[in-house]
Amino acid sequence: MKSAFLGGLFGLVLLGGSARAEAIHLSHFGEVMPSVPWAVALEQKLFQKHGVDVNEVISSQGGGTTIRNMLAGGLGFGESAAGATVTAIKSGLPVKIVGVGSDSVADILWIVRRESPLASIKDIRGKKFGTTTPGALTYVLGQLLLKKNGLDYSDVTPVPVGTGAGLAALDKGALDATYEYEPLFSRDQGKYRVLARVADAVPRVTTLFLVATQDMIDKQPEKLRAIMAAHKEAVDYIYAHPKAAADLAAKRMVGVDRGVVERAVQRLAKVKYWSDGGFDPHAIGALQEVLRLTGEVKGQIEFNAMSDQRFLPEGATHLQ
């Protein structure tokens, strides 16, 4: 789900003239932590409060389809993986970055079985290390995590696996460590323990952008402002009331109970996982490095030229 920057995580708000014109389209909605602000906004009817009648969620398949769907299917606004966004804009597609969805990878962990003898990531030398395919986001984050601890992929046996397959291999002893995302770790914490947190190696990096088509920017600016304002209000609510926000989000999450969602939200709220839309210059700088490592871009990325910051809510930080 979050294994590659080219895989856009979210596509939101169908803005065409059909009967489902105000439906929110989310990739893997209810399964991943970026879902939480949108779930809170829906449960609290924040879209309606700000003047846009968004009241339905249609979960869509992940992958590099978000921005294509925005352009081809009437989708005027979305939350897209950073690499997918940059690639789309550099290829000439008529979309703009209008804000930031997340500046954190705190939801990605490398874990071991509770009985594992490995005490820290430095102990993984010579062991089997579950990761994703080369060039994918999680693979690069694993590389940075190893490097932070004086290691590299040449010091381990990297094994490309999906999340579920990695956990199964870990259980069978076929892997010594593998990655897992929240909220799954909060579900499985009695079975596994954290070997290393990616955020310890990469404290802040922009991973998700809020994106709008040029058509929406030109023709529906007030609706775009309303969506951005609702999102910021939901994020502010999460940080002010994490338990209550988790209770609201749990109504929309699948495969995990309220206690799991609460633990995951509490953990991520402490590190400011969700962005209110504003830009963190340090996180943008870290994104430059990550995108070079994934091979998606070369040279300096001009984020100011790719952005239209007129729709940022009051209080959200602008990119200088």
C-alpha positions as CSV (number, residue, x, y, z in Angstrom):
1,M,0.0,0.0,0.0
2,K,2.7,2.4,0.9
3,S,5.5,0.6,-0.8
4,A,6.2,3.0,-3.7
5,F,6.1,6.7,-4.2
6,L,4.7,6.0,-7.6
7,G,1.7,4.3,-6.0
8,G,-0.7,7.2,-5.2
9,L,-2.4,6.4,-1.9
10,F,-5.5,8.5,-2.2
11,G,-8.0,10.0,-4.7
12,L,-10.7,12.2,-3.3
13,V,-13.9,14.0,-4.2
14,L,-15.6,13.3,-7.4
15,L,-16.5,16.7,-8.8
16,G,-18.3,15.9,-12.0
17,G,-22.0,16.3,-12.7
18,S,-23.1,12.8,-11.8
19,A,-25.3,11.7,-8.9
20,R,-22.2,10.8,-6.9
21,A,-20.6,14.2,-7.5
22,E,-19.7,14.7,-3.8
23,A,-18.4,11.2,-3.1
24,I,-14.9,10.9,-1.6
25,H,-12.7,8.3,-3.3
26,L,-10.0,6.9,-1.1
27,S,-7.5,4.1,-1.9
28,H,-7.5,1.6,0.9
29,F,-9.8,3.8,2.9
30,G,-10.2,2.4,6.4
31,E,-7.0,0.3,6.2
32,V,-4.2,2.9,6.5
33,M,-3.6,5.8,8.9
34,P,-3.9,8.6,6.3
35,S,-7.6,7.6,6.3
36,V,-8.1,9.1,9.8
37,P,-8.6,12.8,9.1
38,W,-11.0,12.1,6.3
39,A,-12.9,9.7,8.5
40,V,-13.1,12.3,11.2
41,A,-14.3,15.0,8.7
42,L,-17.0,12.7,7.5
43,E,-18.2,11.6,10.9
44,Q,-18.3,15.3,12.1
45,K,-19.8,16.5,8.8
46,L,-17.0,19.0,8.5
47,F,-17.3,19.2,4.7
48,Q,-20.9,20.3,5.1
49,K,-19.9,22.8,7.7
50,H,-17.5,24.4,5.2
51,G,-20.0,24.4,2.4
52,V,-19.3,21.3,0.3
53,D,-21.7,18.3,0.5
54,V,-19.2,15.4,0.8
55,N,-21.0,12.5,2.5
56,E,-19.8,9.2,0.9
57,V,-16.6,7.2,0.6
58,I,-15.8,4.9,-2.3
59,S,-12.7,2.9,-1.6
60,S,-10.5,2.5,-4.7
61,Q,-7.6,0.3,-5.5
62,G,-4.1,1.5,-4.8
63,G,-1.3,1.9,-7.3
64,G,-0.4,4.7,-9.7
65,T,-4.0,5.5,-10.6
66,T,-4.9,8.4,-8.4
67,I,-3.9,11.3,-10.6
68,R,-5.0,9.5,-13.8
69,N,-8.5,9.0,-12.2
70,M,-8.6,12.6,-11.1
71,L,-8.1,13.7,-14.7
72,A,-10.1,10.9,-16.5
73,G,-13.0,10.3,-14.2
74,G,-14.0,13.7,-12.9
75,L,-11.8,13.6,-9.8
76,G,-10.7,17.1,-9.2
77,F,-9.0,16.7,-5.8
78,G,-6.9,14.0,-4.3
79,E,-4.3,13.0,-1.8
80,S,-1.5,11.4,-3.7
81,A,1.9,9.8,-2.9
82,A,4.6,12.4,-3.3
83,G,6.6,10.7,-6.0
84,A,3.5,10.0,-8.1
85,T,2.6,13.7,-7.8
86,V,6.0,14.9,-8.8
87,T,6.2,12.5,-11.7
88,A,2.7,13.5,-13.0
89,I,3.5,17.2,-12.9
90,K,6.9,16.8,-14.5
91,S,5.3,14.8,-17.3
92,G,3.0,17.7,-18.0
93,L,-0.3,16.6,-16.5
94,P,-2.5,19.6,-15.5
95,V,-2.4,19.1,-11.7
96,K,-1.0,21.2,-8.9
97,I,0.1,20.5,-5.3
98,V,-2.2,22.5,-3.1
99,G,-1.0,21.2,0.3
100,V,0.6,18.4,2.3
101,G,-1.2,15.3,3.7
102,S,1.7,13.8,5.8
103,D,5.2,14.7,6.6
104,S,6.0,11.5,8.5
105,V,6.9,7.8,8.1
106,A,6.2,7.0,11.7
107,D,3.6,4.4,10.6
108,I,6.4,2.2,9.2
109,L,8.2,-0.1,11.5
110,W,10.7,-3.0,11.3
111,I,9.6,-5.7,13.6
112,V,10.7,-9.1,15.0
113,R,9.0,-11.9,16.9
114,R,8.7,-11.2,20.6
115,E,11.1,-14.1,21.4
116,S,13.7,-13.0,18.8
117,P,17.3,-12.6,20.1
118,L,17.7,-9.4,18.0
119,A,17.9,-6.4,20.3
120,S,18.4,-3.6,17.8
121,I,18.7,-3.0,14.1
122,K,22.5,-3.4,14.3
123,D,21.9,-7.0,15.1
124,I,20.4,-7.7,11.7
125,R,23.8,-8.0,10.1
126,G,24.0,-11.3,8.2
127,K,20.2,-11.9,8.8
128,K,17.2,-12.1,6.5
129,F,15.6,-8.7,6.2
130,G,12.1,-8.4,4.8
131,T,11.7,-5.3,2.5
132,T,10.0,-4.3,-0.7
133,T,11.4,-4.3,-4.3
134,P,14.3,-2.0,-5.1
135,G,13.2,1.6,-5.8
136,A,10.0,1.3,-3.8
137,L,9.5,3.8,-0.9
138,T,9.8,1.2,1.9
139,Y,12.9,-0.3,0.3
140,V,14.6,3.1,0.3
141,L,13.4,3.8,3.8
142,G,14.9,0.5,4.9
143,Q,18.1,1.5,3.2
144,L,18.2,4.8,5.1
145,L,17.4,3.0,8.4
146,L,20.3,0.6,7.8
147,K,22.6,3.4,6.8
148,K,21.7,5.3,10.0
149,N,23.0,2.3,11.9
150,G,26.2,1.7,9.9
151,L,24.8,-1.0,7.7
152,D,23.7,-1.4,4.1
153,Y,21.7,-3.9,2.1
154,S,25.0,-5.7,1.4
155,D,25.2,-6.5,5.1
156,V,21.9,-8.3,5.1
157,T,19.9,-10.7,2.9
158,P,17.1,-8.5,1.6
159,V,14.0,-10.4,0.9
160,P,11.2,-8.6,-1.1
161,V,7.8,-9.4,0.4
162,G,4.4,-8.0,0.7
163,T,3.2,-7.0,4.2
164,G,1.1,-10.2,4.8
165,A,3.7,-12.5,3.3
166,G,6.4,-10.9,5.4
167,L,4.5,-11.5,8.6
168,A,3.8,-15.1,7.6
169,A,7.5,-15.6,6.8
170,L,8.5,-14.0,10.1
171,D,6.2,-16.4,12.0
172,K,7.8,-19.4,10.2
173,G,11.3,-18.2,10.9
174,A,12.0,-17.6,7.2
175,L,12.7,-14.0,8.0
176,D,14.5,-12.5,10.9
177,A,12.8,-9.1,10.6
178,T,10.3,-7.5,8.4
179,Y,8.3,-4.2,8.0
180,E,4.8,-3.5,9.2
181,Y,2.5,-0.5,9.0
182,E,0.2,1.0,11.5
183,P,-2.5,0.2,12.4
184,L,-1.5,-3.4,11.9
185,F,1.3,-3.2,14.4
186,S,-1.1,-1.8,17.1
187,R,-3.2,-4.9,16.3
188,D,-0.2,-7.3,16.5
189,Q,1.9,-5.8,19.3
190,G,1.3,-8.7,21.6
191,K,2.9,-11.0,19.0
192,Y,5.8,-8.8,17.7
193,R,8.0,-6.1,19.0
194,V,9.7,-3.1,17.3
195,L,13.3,-3.6,16.1
196,A,13.5,-0.1,14.6
197,R,11.3,2.8,13.7
198,V,11.9,4.4,10.3
199,A,11.1,7.8,11.9
200,D,14.3,7.4,14.0
201,A,16.3,7.5,10.8
202,V,14.1,9.9,8.8
203,P,12.3,12.1,11.4
204,R,10.4,14.2,8.8
205,V,9.8,13.6,5.1
206,T,6.8,14.6,3.0
207,T,5.1,11.5,1.8
208,L,1.6,12.7,0.7
209,F,0.5,15.7,-1.2
210,L,-3.0,17.2,-1.5
211,V,-3.5,17.7,-5.2
212,A,-6.0,19.4,-7.4
213,T,-6.6,19.5,-11.1
214,Q,-6.1,22.8,-12.9
215,D,-9.7,22.6,-14.0
216,M,-10.9,22.5,-10.4
217,I,-8.6,25.3,-9.4
218,D,-10.0,27.5,-12.2
219,K,-13.7,26.5,-11.9
220,Q,-14.3,25.5,-8.3
221,P,-11.9,27.4,-6.1
222,E,-14.4,27.8,-3.2
223,K,-15.1,24.1,-3.1
224,L,-11.4,23.4,-3.1
225,R,-11.0,25.9,-0.2
226,A,-13.8,24.2,1.7
227,I,-12.2,20.7,1.3
228,M,-8.9,22.0,2.5
229,A,-10.5,23.8,5.5
230,A,-12.4,20.7,6.5
231,H,-9.2,18.6,6.3
232,K,-7.3,21.0,8.5
233,E,-10.1,21.2,11.1
234,A,-10.1,17.3,11.2
235,V,-6.3,17.2,11.7
236,D,-6.5,19.9,14.4
237,Y,-9.2,17.8,16.1
238,I,-7.0,14.7,16.1
239,Y,-4.2,16.5,17.9
240,A,-6.5,18.2,20.4
241,H,-8.7,15.1,21.1
242,P,-6.8,11.9,19.9
243,K,-9.0,9.5,21.8
244,A,-12.2,11.0,20.6
245,A,-10.8,11.2,17.0
246,A,-9.9,7.5,17.2
247,D,-13.4,6.7,18.3
248,L,-14.8,8.5,15.3
249,A,-12.2,7.0,12.9
250,A,-12.8,3.5,14.2
251,K,-16.3,3.6,12.7
252,R,-14.7,3.8,9.2
253,M,-11.7,1.5,9.8
254,V,-11.8,-2.1,8.7
255,G,-10.2,-5.2,10.2
256,V,-9.2,-3.5,13.4
257,D,-11.2,-2.7,16.6
258,R,-11.5,0.6,18.4
259,G,-8.7,-0.2,20.8
260,V,-6.3,-0.8,18.0
261,V,-7.2,2.4,16.3
262,E,-6.9,4.3,19.5
263,R,-3.4,3.0,20.1
264,A,-2.3,3.8,16.6
265,V,-3.8,7.3,16.6
266,Q,-2.2,8.1,20.0
267,R,1.2,7.0,18.8
268,L,1.0,8.9,15.5
269,A,-0.5,12.0,17.1
270,K,2.5,12.3,19.4
271,V,4.8,12.7,16.3
272,K,2.5,14.9,14.3
273,Y,2.0,12.3,11.6
274,W,-0.8,14.2,9.8
275,S,-0.2,17.6,8.2
276,D,-2.8,20.3,8.4
277,G,-2.0,21.1,4.7
278,G,1.0,23.3,5.4
279,F,4.5,22.7,4.2
280,D,7.4,21.7,6.4
281,P,10.6,22.9,4.6
282,H,12.8,20.2,6.4
283,A,10.4,17.5,5.3
284,I,10.4,18.8,1.7
285,G,14.2,18.8,1.8
286,A,14.2,15.1,2.9
287,L,11.8,14.3,0.1
288,Q,14.3,15.6,-2.4
289,E,16.8,13.0,-1.2
290,V,14.3,10.2,-1.0
291,L,13.1,10.8,-4.6
292,R,16.7,10.8,-5.8
293,L,17.2,7.4,-4.1
294,T,14.1,5.9,-5.6
295,G,15.3,7.1,-9.0
296,E,12.1,8.9,-9.8
297,V,13.7,12.2,-10.3
298,K,17.1,13.7,-10.9
299,G,18.3,17.1,-9.9
300,Q,16.5,19.7,-7.8
301,I,12.7,19.7,-7.7
302,E,11.1,23.1,-7.8
303,F,8.2,22.6,-5.5
304,N,7.1,26.2,-5.6
305,A,6.6,26.0,-9.3
306,M,4.5,22.8,-8.8
307,S,2.3,24.3,-6.1
308,D,-0.6,26.6,-5.8
309,Q,-0.7,27.7,-2.2
310,R,-3.7,30.0,-2.4
311,F,-6.0,27.4,-1.0
312,L,-4.1,26.6,2.2
313,P,-6.3,27.2,5.2
314,E,-5.5,30.0,7.7
315,G,-2.7,29.0,10.0
316,A,-1.1,26.4,7.6
317,T,2.5,27.1,6.7
318,H,3.3,28.2,3.2
319,L,6.3,27.0,1.3
320,Q,8.8,29.9,0.9
